C-alpha cells in the first residue's frame, strides 16, 4: 500500500472500494492494516474510501518539533485529497479527533468537502472531557498501555457489549493497539484534542452536515455534539439510540450504517453524483 509525502511527513494510506470519493477518519487509531472491516457496512460498495494513519502512529511518521493541532491534521487530510486529485468528497469523521479534523477541513477547504459527518466529537473541550483526556494519558504513562486500554474501553463501549466481549477486545490486538509503546505520540494527540476550538468558525461550513448524537457516550456525548449541530448552518442532527462512544455489535453497526449511507445518498441525489 502507498506512502506519500504529504504536508511535510510520510503518510501511509489505503483506498478501498469504488465509486465517488469518501474520506473516513477515526480517533487515536487507524482504519488501515485490516481495520477497514470496521468501516460502515456497505460504504466501500458505493464509494472509493480513503483511510490513512494519523501522523505519529502505525506507518505514518511525525516531526516532534511541529506543534500538534487539528489544523495540522486537517492539512494532512487536505494534502491526501489533493494528492489523489479528489474534490467534492464525503468526509466522515468518527470517534473523536477524526471529526475535529473534518471540521477544520470543511472550514479551510470547502472545495474538497461534499458532505461532513460528525460523531463522537466536540467543538470545544469542556472540563469533564479535558479531565478524562488527562487521566487517560496519566494512566498510560504511569500504569502502562494495558491499563490505558482497559480504561478507555470501559468508557467507550456500552456495558452489555463490554460484558460479552471484553475477553476479545482487550489485549495487544484490540483497539488502540497503535498507541502501544508510543506514549509520546499519544501525548501529542491529546494536546491536539485539548487545544481544538472551532466554536467561532463552524458558521463558515457550507457542506451538507450530519451530526450523530450517541446518548450513552460517556466521553463525547450529546452535551458536546449538540453545539456542533447548532453552530453549523443547516446541519442535521440524528440520535443513534443506545449508542456509546464506539459503535459496536451487529445490530448497532447495522443501524449506524443505514443512517450514514442514507444521508450520503440524499446528498448525492441533491448535488448529483458526478465528481470532479
C-alpha positions as CSV (number, residue, x, y, z in Angstrom):
1,X,0.0,0.0,0.0
2,X,1.3,3.5,-0.8
3,X,3.2,6.0,1.3
4,X,3.1,9.6,0.1
5,X,4.9,12.8,1.2
6,X,2.1,14.9,2.5
7,X,2.3,18.1,4.4
8,X,5.8,17.6,5.5
9,X,5.6,14.0,6.6
10,X,5.3,10.4,5.2
11,X,1.7,9.3,5.2
12,X,0.5,5.8,4.8
13,X,-2.9,5.5,3.2
14,X,-5.2,2.9,1.6
15,X,-8.1,3.1,-0.9
16,X,-10.9,0.6,-0.6
17,X,-14.0,0.2,-2.8
18,X,-15.1,2.1,-5.9
19,X,-17.4,5.0,-6.7
20,X,-17.4,8.6,-5.8
21,X,-14.8,9.7,-3.2
22,X,-15.1,9.5,0.5
23,X,-12.6,10.1,3.3
24,X,-13.1,8.3,6.6
25,X,-11.1,9.3,9.8
26,X,-11.3,7.9,13.3
27,X,-9.6,8.9,16.6
28,X,-6.4,7.6,18.1
29,X,-6.2,4.6,15.8
30,X,-6.5,3.8,12.1
31,X,-8.9,2.0,9.8
32,X,-5.8,0.8,7.9
33,X,-4.0,-2.5,8.2
34,X,-7.1,-4.6,8.2
35,X,-9.1,-2.1,10.2
36,X,-11.3,-1.4,7.1
37,X,-13.5,-4.1,8.3
38,X,-14.8,-1.6,10.9
39,X,-16.0,0.9,8.3
40,X,-19.7,1.3,7.9
41,X,-21.3,-1.7,6.2
42,X,-21.8,-1.1,2.5
43,X,-19.6,2.0,2.4
44,X,-16.9,0.5,0.1
45,X,-19.6,-1.0,-2.1
46,X,-20.8,2.5,-3.0
47,X,-17.7,4.7,-2.6
48,X,-14.0,4.8,-3.1
49,X,-12.9,5.2,0.6
50,X,-9.6,6.7,1.6
51,X,-8.2,5.9,5.0
52,X,-4.8,6.7,6.5
53,X,-2.6,6.6,9.5
54,X,-2.5,9.8,11.5
55,X,0.9,11.2,11.8
56,X,2.9,9.6,14.6
57,X,1.1,6.2,14.6
58,X,1.4,3.0,12.6
59,X,3.2,3.7,9.3
60,X,3.0,7.5,9.2
61,X,5.9,9.4,10.7
62,X,5.8,12.8,12.6
63,X,8.1,15.7,13.4
64,X,8.1,16.3,17.1
65,X,9.3,19.9,16.5
66,X,5.9,20.8,15.0
67,X,3.2,21.7,17.4
68,X,0.3,19.3,17.1
69,X,-3.1,20.6,16.4
70,X,-6.3,19.8,14.4
71,X,-5.3,22.4,11.7
72,X,-2.1,20.4,11.2
73,X,-4.0,17.2,10.9
74,X,-6.6,18.8,8.6
75,X,-3.7,19.9,6.4
76,X,-2.6,16.3,6.2
77,X,-6.1,15.3,5.1
78,X,-6.3,18.0,2.6
79,X,-2.9,17.1,1.3
80,X,-4.0,13.5,0.8
81,X,-7.2,14.5,-1.1
82,X,-5.0,16.9,-3.3
83,X,-2.5,14.0,-3.9
84,X,-5.4,11.8,-5.0
85,X,-6.9,14.5,-7.2
86,X,-10.2,14.2,-5.3
87,X,-12.6,17.1,-5.0
88,X,-16.1,17.2,-3.5
89,X,-15.6,14.2,-1.3
90,X,-17.8,12.9,1.5
91,X,-15.8,13.5,4.7
92,X,-16.7,11.1,7.5
93,X,-15.2,11.9,11.0
94,X,-15.9,9.4,13.7
95,X,-15.0,8.5,17.3
96,X,-13.0,11.5,18.4
97,X,-10.4,13.6,16.6
98,X,-11.3,12.4,13.1
99,X,-14.5,14.5,13.4
100,X,-12.4,17.5,14.6
101,X,-10.2,17.2,11.6
102,X,-13.3,17.1,9.4
103,X,-14.5,20.4,10.9
104,X,-11.2,22.1,10.2
105,X,-11.0,20.6,6.7
106,X,-14.6,21.8,5.9
107,X,-13.7,25.3,7.1
108,X,-10.4,25.6,5.3
109,X,-11.0,23.7,2.1
110,X,-14.7,23.7,1.2
111,X,-13.8,22.7,-2.3
112,X,-12.8,19.3,-1.0
113,X,-15.9,18.6,1.1
114,X,-19.2,17.4,-0.4
115,X,-20.6,16.5,3.0
116,X,-19.4,16.2,6.5
117,X,-20.4,13.7,9.1
118,X,-19.5,14.2,12.8
119,X,-20.0,11.7,15.6
120,X,-18.4,11.2,19.0
121,X,-16.7,14.6,18.9
122,X,-16.6,18.2,20.2
123,X,-16.3,21.8,19.0
124,X,-14.5,22.8,22.2
125,X,-13.5,20.7,25.1
126,X,-15.2,21.2,28.5
127,X,-13.7,20.4,31.9
128,X,-15.1,16.9,32.0
129,X,-13.7,15.9,28.7
130,X,-10.3,17.6,29.5
131,X,-10.0,15.7,32.8
132,X,-10.8,12.4,31.1
133,X,-8.1,13.0,28.5
134,X,-5.6,14.0,31.2
135,X,-6.5,10.9,33.1
136,X,-6.1,8.6,30.1
137,X,-2.6,10.0,29.5
138,X,-1.6,9.7,33.1
139,X,-2.7,6.1,33.3
140,X,-0.8,5.3,30.1
141,X,2.4,7.0,31.4
142,X,2.2,5.6,35.0
143,X,0.4,2.3,34.7
144,X,1.2,1.3,31.1
145,X,-0.6,0.7,27.9
146,X,-2.7,-2.3,29.1
147,X,-4.2,-0.2,31.9
148,X,-4.9,2.6,29.5
149,X,-6.6,0.3,27.0
150,X,-8.8,-1.2,29.7
151,X,-9.9,2.2,31.0
152,X,-10.6,3.7,27.5
153,X,-12.6,0.5,26.7
154,X,-14.6,0.8,29.9
155,X,-15.5,4.4,28.9
156,X,-16.1,3.7,25.2
157,X,-18.2,0.6,24.8
158,X,-21.7,0.1,26.1
159,X,-21.9,-2.1,29.2
160,X,-23.6,-5.1,27.6
161,X,-21.1,-5.2,24.7
162,X,-18.2,-4.9,27.1
163,X,-19.5,-7.7,29.3
164,X,-19.9,-10.1,26.4
165,X,-16.7,-9.1,24.5
166,X,-14.1,-7.9,27.0
167,X,-12.1,-11.1,26.6
168,X,-11.9,-10.4,22.8
169,X,-11.3,-6.6,22.7
170,X,-8.7,-6.3,25.5
171,X,-5.1,-7.2,24.6
172,X,-2.4,-6.4,22.0
173,X,-4.7,-7.0,19.0
174,X,-7.5,-4.9,20.4
175,X,-8.5,-1.3,20.0
176,X,-5.9,1.5,20.4
177,X,-3.1,-1.0,19.8
178,X,-1.4,1.6,17.6
179,X,-0.5,3.5,20.8
180,X,1.3,0.6,22.4
181,X,4.8,1.8,23.2
182,X,4.0,5.3,21.9
183,X,3.3,7.4,24.9
184,X,4.8,10.5,23.4
185,X,2.7,10.1,20.2
186,X,-0.4,9.7,22.5
187,X,0.6,12.9,24.4
188,X,0.7,14.8,21.1
189,X,-2.7,13.6,20.0
190,X,-4.2,14.6,23.3
191,X,-2.6,18.1,23.1
192,X,-4.3,18.5,19.7
193,X,-7.6,17.3,21.2
194,X,-7.5,19.7,24.1
195,X,-6.5,22.8,22.0
196,X,-9.3,22.3,19.5
197,X,-11.8,25.1,19.4
198,X,-13.9,25.9,16.4
199,X,-16.9,27.4,18.1
200,X,-16.4,30.8,16.4
201,X,-15.7,29.3,13.0
202,X,-18.3,26.5,12.5
203,X,-20.6,29.0,10.9
204,X,-18.3,29.1,7.9
205,X,-19.0,25.5,7.0
206,X,-21.1,25.2,3.8
207,X,-21.0,21.4,3.3
208,X,-24.1,19.3,4.0
209,X,-23.6,18.2,7.5
210,X,-24.9,15.3,9.7
211,X,-24.2,15.3,13.4
212,X,-24.9,12.0,15.1
213,X,-25.6,12.1,18.8
214,X,-24.9,9.0,20.9
215,X,-26.9,9.1,24.2
216,X,-24.7,6.5,26.0
217,X,-21.4,8.1,25.0
218,X,-19.6,8.8,28.3
219,X,-16.8,10.7,26.7
220,X,-18.3,12.9,23.9
221,X,-22.0,12.6,24.4
222,X,-24.7,15.0,23.3
223,X,-23.6,17.8,25.6
224,X,-20.6,18.1,23.2
225,X,-22.2,17.2,19.9
226,X,-25.4,19.2,20.1
227,X,-23.5,22.6,20.0
228,X,-22.0,21.4,16.6
229,X,-25.4,20.8,15.2
230,X,-26.5,24.3,16.4
231,X,-23.5,26.1,15.1
232,X,-23.1,24.6,11.6
233,X,-25.6,26.3,9.2
234,X,-28.3,23.8,8.1
235,X,-26.8,20.9,10.0
236,X,-29.0,17.9,10.5
237,X,-28.9,16.1,13.8
238,X,-29.7,12.4,14.3
239,X,-29.9,10.4,17.5
240,X,-28.5,6.9,17.4
241,X,-30.4,5.4,20.3
242,X,-28.4,3.1,22.6
243,X,-25.0,4.1,21.1
244,X,-21.9,4.6,23.2
245,X,-18.7,6.3,22.1
246,X,-17.7,3.3,19.9
247,X,-20.5,1.8,17.7
248,X,-20.2,-1.9,18.3
249,X,-22.3,-5.0,17.9
250,X,-24.1,-6.2,14.8
251,X,-27.4,-4.6,15.4
252,X,-25.9,-1.2,16.4
253,X,-23.5,-1.2,13.5
254,X,-26.3,-2.0,11.1
255,X,-28.4,1.0,12.3
256,X,-25.4,3.3,12.1
257,X,-24.6,2.2,8.6
258,X,-28.1,2.7,7.5
259,X,-28.2,6.2,9.0
260,X,-24.8,7.1,7.4
261,X,-25.5,5.7,3.9
262,X,-29.0,7.2,3.8
263,X,-27.5,10.6,4.5
264,X,-24.8,10.3,1.9
265,X,-27.3,9.1,-0.7
266,X,-29.5,12.1,0.0
267,X,-26.6,14.5,-0.5
268,X,-25.6,12.7,-3.8
269,X,-29.1,13.0,-5.0
270,X,-29.3,16.7,-4.2
271,X,-25.9,17.5,-5.7
272,X,-25.7,14.9,-8.4
273,X,-23.2,12.0,-8.4
274,X,-20.7,13.4,-10.8
275,X,-17.4,14.4,-9.2
276,X,-14.5,16.4,-10.5
